[in-house]
């Protein structure tokens, strides 16, 4: 479409947030294929110009 401005990917950050109660080493506590999928998708999104980060959300007991 002419005259339409596209958003710039560099202005956005995509955050993968994982809820876990795990006390083990982070992010190595993630299952292998979860780590693999994150890395592959993060590389792809970074290639498009997006900022990508991983965040741990601690699950509370209760």
Secondary structure, 3 states (H helix, E strand, C coil): CCCCCCCCHHHCEEEEEEEECCCCCCCCCCCHHHHHHHHHHHHHHHHCCCEEEEEEEECCCC
